[in-house]
């Protein structure tokens, strides 16, 4: 199993909220950086059994996400992920990176440079525009809109 660090953190924070930070870091060591379970567990001071159990759970969750995504429209899945990221108060760079990954995995295309460092994600006749809010007067660092593609 290989997942990027942001994906591991997102899945862990949304679906495994009781995990301690050292457990999440250990999962990242294994799933993202290729470290062995034993080495990562020893490095983070947790049992290798607990780490193995958490990695199995992480892989099961990832498989369920993929399976569920195949039953729903890609545009809907992308939009719901944008809502979830926004509600989780993920930073702009994390949200942008994660949504680009989702869009590409679902067969969408990406257009960079929307409102400076934002992106437009085109999928199934819709466009999801992700943008950084201009200043601190907004409730969130970033926002998004979804519209019919032209």
Secondary structure, 3 states (H helix, E strand, C coil): CCCCHHHHHHHHHHHCCCCCHHHHHHHHHHHCCCCCHHHHHHHHCCCHHHHHHHHHHHHHHHHHHHHHHHHCCHHHHHHHHHHHHHHCCCCHHHHHHHHHHHHHHCCCEEEEEECCCEEEEEECCEEEEEEECCCCCCCCCEEEEEEECC
